[in-house]
Amino acid sequence: MLFLSKLAGFLRGNRRRLKRRRHLLKDRVAQTPLNRDIPSQVEQPILGNAENNEASVTSLDPHIQSQVEQTISGNENVLQNVKGNNNINIGGVEGSLTINYRRPIDRPFQAPSLPANFVDRPQVTVKIKARLLTNTSNAGALFISAIHGLGGIGKTTLVTALAHDEDIQKRFFGGVLWATLGQQPDILALLSSWVQALGDYEFRAINIEATSAHLQTLLRGKTVLLVVDDAWEPDKVKPFRVASSQSRLLITSRRADVAGMDADLQQLNLMTPAESLELLSKSLEREIEEVEKQEALRVAETVGYLPIALNLVAARVKWGITWVKLETALKQEIANLKVLDGARQENSLEATFNLSLKALWDYDEQAWENFIWLGVLPEDVTIAAPMAVTLWNMASQDEANKCLELLWNDALLQSDSPVFVGGVEWKGYRIHDLLHDVARARLIKSPPTGMGLNCAIR
């Protein structure tokens, strides 16, 4: 328990430290005297577009807050790089000055990164995109779209792809706000993150009602895409219905009734065999040969054509397991589960999880234990090496990073947006909520398949 308390304290303390550093840095920049003998120094904050004839700006895309280069008075020693976290880093000026400051945010983009093995599902995305792009809506009403389907079927990935779509970004030029709820969401914290993403760092989020009302004020007249991912209850979605008719709200859920009667609902079904092969091919980073296609398709059918299971299958094939051996092992595990629990729709997915964890145990028992410890974290939290060092009680961040990469390579973790700790950028990871449930269950399950801890994980 002391260990968990330390972890919680670390995460809370880190947020407070970063906030203090931001304010101290802002004051320090304002008070920093400039050397008049250096012609390339700048006496005022450098904005995203030039305010005088001596500054020239080249922006790769006016709609994307990344990659802006700025040359001042013809001196290329000053480089302004606007990163996705909305921090502007200005490089050293003739070796004598480095400035960091936060610019006003007018176009937030909170969507996660799109996975490299993304496979489009046009039977759903074409319809959703068309509805999002339409300019018609009931007078003053917020138009709501929703995707519902099984856990692990790829709802979040499809919405991520829509958020990254060029046409969608042009339509919603006010930005994309994203909140992942899960079964036990911290509604106030998520609403507060939207307030800050819109540039208001002074507002104190005291309760849900006031924060939701403040968001309505901030979003008035803006054209934004609001995404509420993994919603479980209609009441938990209501505080996020804060934009006007120019905007759109997009919801994902395993339940069809969560979005409400006024939502345009689309059901996401299982992947087709062709889509499954495409996902396997992209995950393996190679074409699936003609001679192995039928074997791969039988494995895809065995795991129920679920994307999360197909990713785990591809990870096993990367390690050298043949399709035939994999199919045999999966069917045997499914048969074992039927004996224990009876025939269930979840048996094929659970069998895939079990085989992946058995393989991890055989390869690296400590990595298996580290994965199980991820069950103590809240749902949908972003994980990076500095956090993992504390969670896993490791000696160094490099060691933690290697383990995170191992779990990612085995498809037990997903890539997420980068994390900035102490001014350093770290690769972010996220555990799918289904695998998060597996990790929590294994914490209290008896050895050798679990850790046998006598504590209730909430």
C-alpha positions in Angstrom: 0.0 0.0 0.0 2.9 2.3 0.7 4.0 1.7 -2.9 0.7 2.6 -4.3 0.5 5.7 -2.2 3.9 6.8 -3.5 2.7 6.3 -7.0 -0.4 8.4 -6.5 1.7 11.1 -4.8 4.1 11.1 -7.7 1.4 11.6 -10.3 -0.3 14.4 -8.3 2.9 16.1 -7.4 4.2 16.0 -11.0 1.1 17.9 -12.2 1.6 20.6 -9.5 5.4 20.9 -10.3 4.7 21.3 -14.0 2.1 24.0 -13.3 4.6 25.9 -11.0 7.4 25.6 -13.6 5.1 27.0 -16.3 4.3 30.2 -14.2 7.9 30.6 -13.1 9.1 30.3 -16.7 6.6 32.8 -17.8 7.8 35.3 -15.2 11.4 34.6 -16.0 11.0 35.3 -19.7 9.2 38.6 -18.9 12.1 39.7 -16.7 15.0 38.4 -18.8 17.2 41.4 -20.0 18.3 41.2 -23.6 21.8 41.9 -24.8 21.5 44.8 -27.1 24.7 43.8 -28.9 23.2 40.6 -30.3 21.0 41.6 -33.3 19.0 38.3 -33.4 17.5 38.6 -30.0 13.8 39.2 -29.7 12.2 41.7 -27.2 8.6 40.4 -27.4 7.0 37.0 -27.6 7.2 35.6 -31.1 3.8 35.0 -32.5 2.7 32.3 -35.0 2.6 35.0 -37.7 4.9 38.0 -38.3 3.9 41.4 -36.8 6.6 43.4 -38.7 8.3 43.4 -42.1 11.5 42.0 -40.7 10.1 38.7 -39.7 9.1 36.0 -42.2 7.1 32.9 -41.3 6.8 29.6 -43.2 3.9 27.3 -42.0 3.4 23.9 -43.5 -0.3 23.9 -42.8 -2.4 26.7 -41.3 -4.7 24.1 -39.7 -2.0 22.1 -37.9 -0.1 23.2 -34.8 3.2 21.6 -35.7 6.2 22.5 -37.8 6.5 26.3 -38.0 9.8 27.8 -38.9 10.5 31.5 -38.4 13.5 33.6 -39.5 14.0 37.0 -37.8 15.9 39.9 -39.4 17.5 37.4 -41.8 19.2 35.6 -39.0 18.5 31.9 -38.9 19.8 31.3 -35.4 16.3 31.7 -34.1 14.1 28.7 -34.7 10.5 28.5 -33.6 9.1 25.0 -33.4 5.5 24.8 -32.4 5.0 21.3 -31.1 1.8 19.3 -30.7 1.7 20.1 -27.0 1.4 23.8 -27.9 4.8 24.7 -26.4 7.1 27.0 -28.4 10.8 26.2 -28.1 13.1 28.9 -29.5 16.6 27.6 -30.0 19.8 29.2 -28.7 20.5 32.6 -30.1 24.2 32.6 -30.9 24.7 30.3 -27.9 23.5 32.9 -25.4 19.8 32.6 -25.0 17.1 29.9 -24.8 13.5 30.7 -24.3 10.5 28.5 -23.7 7.0 29.9 -23.4 3.4 28.8 -23.9 1.5 30.5 -26.7 -2.2 31.2 -26.5 -4.1 28.1 -27.7 -6.7 28.8 -30.3 -7.0 25.3 -32.0 -6.6 22.4 -29.6 -6.2 18.9 -30.9 -6.6 16.2 -28.3 -7.1 13.1 -30.5 -4.6 10.3 -29.9 -2.1 9.3 -32.6 -3.4 7.0 -35.3 -1.8 3.5 -35.2 0.5 2.6 -38.0 -1.6 -0.5 -38.8 -4.9 1.4 -39.2 -7.4 -0.3 -41.5 -10.4 1.8 -42.7 -13.9 0.4 -42.2 -15.7 2.4 -44.9 -19.1 0.8 -44.2 -19.2 3.0 -41.1 -16.7 5.8 -41.6 -18.2 7.0 -44.9 -21.6 7.5 -43.3 -20.2 9.1 -40.1 -17.9 11.5 -42.0 -20.8 12.6 -44.3 -23.0 13.4 -41.3 -20.1 15.3 -39.5 -19.5 17.4 -42.6 -23.1 18.4 -43.1 -23.9 22.0 -42.3 -27.6 21.3 -41.5 -28.9 20.9 -38.0 -32.0 21.6 -35.9 -32.0 25.3 -34.9 -29.5 25.8 -32.2 -29.2 22.1 -31.4 -25.9 20.2 -31.1 -25.8 17.4 -33.7 -24.7 14.1 -32.1 -23.3 11.0 -33.9 -22.5 7.7 -32.2 -20.7 4.5 -32.9 -21.5 1.4 -30.8 -20.2 -2.1 -30.9 -18.3 -4.8 -29.0 -15.3 -4.0 -26.8 -12.1 -4.4 -28.9 -13.9 -4.0 -32.2 -12.1 -0.8 -33.1 -14.4 2.1 -32.3 -11.8 4.3 -30.8 -9.4 3.7 -33.8 -12.1 4.7 -36.3 -12.9 7.9 -34.5 -9.2 8.7 -34.2 -8.9 8.3 -38.0 -11.9 10.6 -38.5 -10.3 13.2 -36.2 -7.1 13.1 -38.3 -9.0 13.3 -41.6 -8.1 16.4 -43.6 -11.7 17.2 -44.5 -12.8 16.9 -40.9 -10.0 19.1 -39.7 -10.9 21.8 -42.3 -14.6 21.6 -41.3 -13.8 21.8 -37.5 -11.2 24.5 -37.7 -11.9 25.3 -34.0 -10.1 22.0 -33.1 -10.8 18.6 -31.6 -11.6 18.0 -27.9 -11.4 14.4 -26.7 -12.5 12.7 -23.4 -12.2 9.0 -22.7 -14.7 8.1 -20.0 -14.5 4.4 -19.2 -16.6 2.8 -16.4 -15.5 5.2 -13.6 -14.7 8.5 -15.2 -13.5 11.6 -13.4 -15.9 13.9 -15.1 -14.7 17.1 -13.4 -11.0 16.4 -14.4 -12.0 15.7 -18.0 -14.1 18.9 -18.3 -11.3 20.9 -16.7 -8.8 19.5 -19.3 -11.1 20.9 -22.0 -11.2 24.3 -20.3 -7.4 24.3 -20.3 -7.1 23.1 -23.8 -9.1 26.1 -24.8 -6.5 28.4 -23.2 -8.2 29.2 -19.9 -5.7 28.4 -17.1 -7.3 30.6 -14.5 -10.7 29.0 -14.2 -11.1 26.9 -11.0 -13.2 23.8 -11.6 -15.2 23.4 -8.4 -18.1 21.3 -9.6 -19.3 19.6 -12.8 -22.3 21.9 -13.4 -20.3 25.2 -13.3 -17.4 23.8 -15.4 -19.8 22.5 -18.0 -21.5 25.9 -18.1 -18.1 27.6 -18.4 -17.2 25.4 -21.4 -20.4 26.4 -23.1 -19.3 30.0 -22.8 -15.8 29.2 -24.1 -17.2 27.2 -27.1 -19.8 29.8 -28.1 -19.3 30.6 -31.7 -16.6 28.0 -32.2 -16.7 25.1 -34.7 -15.2 22.1 -32.9 -15.5 18.4 -32.9 -16.2 17.0 -29.4 -15.3 13.3 -28.9 -16.6 11.3 -25.9 -15.0 7.9 -26.1 -15.9 4.7 -24.3 -19.1 6.1 -22.7 -21.1 3.7 -20.5 -23.9 5.8 -19.0 -26.0 8.6 -20.6 -25.7 10.7 -17.4 -22.0 10.7 -17.7 -22.2 12.0 -21.3 -24.6 14.9 -20.5 -21.9 17.3 -19.1 -20.0 17.1 -22.4 -22.9 18.4 -24.5 -21.5 21.9 -24.3 -21.2 23.2 -27.9 -23.6 24.9 -30.2 -25.0 23.9 -33.6 -21.8 24.8 -35.5 -20.0 21.9 -33.7 -20.6 18.2 -33.5 -20.4 15.6 -30.7 -19.2 12.1 -31.6 -19.7 9.3 -29.0 -18.4 5.7 -28.9 -20.0 3.1 -26.6 -20.6 -0.6 -26.2 -24.3 0.3 -25.5 -26.7 1.7 -28.1 -28.7 3.7 -25.6 -25.9 5.8 -24.2 -25.9 8.5 -26.9 -29.6 9.3 -26.5 -32.6 9.3 -28.7 -31.5 12.4 -30.7 -28.2 10.8 -31.8 -27.4 9.4 -35.3 -26.4 5.9 -34.4 -24.0 3.6 -36.4 -23.2 0.1 -35.4 -19.7 -1.2 -36.0 -19.6 -4.9 -36.8 -16.8 -7.4 -36.9 -14.0 -7.0 -39.5 -14.5 -8.7 -42.8 -12.0 -11.4 -43.7 -10.4 -9.0 -46.2 -10.0 -6.3 -43.6 -8.6 -8.9 -41.1 -5.9 -9.9 -43.6 -5.1 -6.2 -44.2 -4.7 -5.6 -40.5 -2.5 -8.7 -40.0 -0.4 -7.7 -43.0 0.1 -4.2 -41.6 0.9 -5.5 -38.1 3.4 -7.9 -39.5 4.9 -5.2 -41.8 4.9 -7.5 -44.7 2.5 -9.0 -47.3 0.9 -12.2 -46.4 1.9 -14.7 -49.0 -0.7 -16.5 -51.1 0.3 -19.9 -49.6 -0.4 -18.7 -46.1 -3.6 -16.7 -46.6 -6.0 -19.5 -45.9 -4.1 -20.4 -42.7 -4.1 -16.7 -41.6 -7.9 -16.5 -42.4 -8.6 -19.5 -40.2 -6.7 -17.9 -37.3 -8.7 -14.6 -37.9 -11.9 -16.6 -37.8 -10.9 -18.4 -34.6 -10.3 -15.1 -32.8 -13.6 -13.7 -34.0 -12.2 -11.1 -36.4 -11.7 -8.7 -33.5 -8.9 -6.1 -34.1 -7.5 -6.3 -30.6 -7.2 -10.1 -30.9 -5.7 -9.8 -34.4 -3.0 -7.5 -33.1 -2.1 -10.0 -30.4 -2.1 -12.8 -33.0 0.3 -10.8 -35.3 2.7 -10.3 -32.4 2.9 -14.1 -31.9 3.5 -14.7 -35.6 6.3 -12.1 -35.4 8.0 -14.2 -32.7 8.1 -17.1 -35.2 4.9 -19.1 -34.3 3.3 -20.6 -37.4 -0.3 -20.0 -38.3 -1.1 -23.7 -37.9 0.4 -24.0 -34.4 -1.3 -20.8 -33.4 -4.7 -22.0 -34.6 -4.2 -25.3 -32.8 -3.2 -23.5 -29.5 -6.1 -21.1 -29.7 -8.7 -23.8 -30.3 -7.3 -25.8 -27.4 -7.5 -22.8 -25.1 -11.0 -22.1 -26.2 -12.0 -25.7 -25.5 -10.5 -25.4 -22.0 -12.5 -22.2 -21.4 -15.7 -23.9 -22.5 -15.1 -26.7 -20.0 -14.5 -24.1 -17.2 -17.1 -21.4 -18.1 -19.3 -22.9 -20.8 -19.7 -21.7 -24.3 -19.5 -17.9 -24.4 -18.9 -15.2 -27.1 -15.9 -14.0 -25.1 -14.1 -17.3 -25.1 -12.1 -16.7 -28.3 -10.9 -13.2 -27.1 -10.0 -14.5 -23.6 -8.1 -17.4 -25.2 -6.1 -14.9 -27.2 -5.3 -12.9 -24.1 -4.3 -16.1 -22.2 -1.9 -17.3 -25.0 -0.2 -13.8 -25.2 0.3 -13.7 -21.4 1.6 -17.3 -21.4 4.1 -16.4 -24.1 5.2 -13.3 -22.2 5.7 -15.4 -19.0 7.9 -17.9 -20.9 10.0 -15.1 -22.4 10.3 -12.7 -19.5 8.6 -13.5 -16.2 9.4 -10.0 -14.8 7.8 -8.3 -17.8 4.7 -10.5 -17.2 4.6 -9.3 -13.6 5.0 -5.7 -14.7 2.1 -6.0 -17.1 -0.1 -7.3 -14.2 0.9 -4.3 -12.1 -0.7 -2.1 -14.7 -4.0 -3.2 -13.2 -3.5 -0.8 -10.3 -3.7 2.2 -12.6 -6.9 4.1 -13.4 -8.6 3.4 -16.7 -7.3 5.1 -19.8 -4.3 6.6 -18.2 -1.2 7.5 -20.4 1.9 5.6 -19.2 5.5 6.7 -19.8 8.9 5.6 -18.5 9.0 8.2 -15.5 5.7 6.8 -14.2 6.7 3.2 -14.9 9.9 3.5 -12.8 7.8 4.2 -9.7 5.1 1.7 -10.5 7.6 -1.1 -11.2 10.2 0.0 -8.6 12.9 0.0 -11.2 16.4 1.5 -11.1 16.3 3.6 -14.2 13.9 5.1 -16.7 15.8 3.3 -19.5 15.0 0.0 -17.9 11.3 1.0 -17.7 11.3 2.2 -21.3 12.6 -1.2 -22.5 9.9 -3.0 -20.7 7.2 -0.7 -22.1 8.5 -1.3 -25.6 8.5 -5.0 -25.0 4.8 -4.9 -24.0 4.1 -2.6 -26.9 5.8 -5.0 -29.3 3.6 -7.8 -27.9 0.5 -5.7 -28.6 -0.3 -5.6 -24.9 0.1 -1.8 -24.9 -1.0 0.7 -27.5 0.9 3.9 -28.6 -0.4 7.1 -27.2 0.5 10.8 -27.3 3.9 11.8 -26.0 4.3 12.7 -22.3 6.3 15.7 -21.2 7.9 15.3 -17.7 10.4 18.0 -16.5 10.7 19.4 -20.0 11.6 16.0 -21.5 9.5 14.2 -24.1 8.7 10.6 -23.4 6.8 8.1 -25.6 3.3 7.5 -24.3 1.5 4.2 -24.0 -2.0 3.2 -23.1 -3.5 -0.2 -22.1 -6.8 -1.1 -23.8 -9.6 -1.3 -21.2 -10.1 -5.0 -22.0 -6.5 -5.8 -21.2 -6.7 -3.5 -18.2 -9.5 -5.7 -16.9 -7.3 -8.8 -17.5 -4.4 -7.2 -15.6 -6.7 -6.3 -12.6 -8.1 -9.8 -12.5 -4.6 -11.4 -12.6 -3.6 -9.4 -9.6 -5.9 -11.3 -7.3 -5.9 -14.6 -9.2 -3.9 -17.4 -7.6 -0.4 -18.3 -9.0 0.8 -19.3 -11.5 -1.6 -17.4 -13.8 -2.0 -14.6 -11.3 -0.2 -12.9 -8.4 -2.5 -13.8 -5.6 -2.7 -10.5 -3.9 -5.2 -10.3 -1.0 -6.5 -6.8 -1.9 -9.5 -5.5 -3.7 -8.6 -3.6 -6.8 -11.0 -0.7 -7.5 
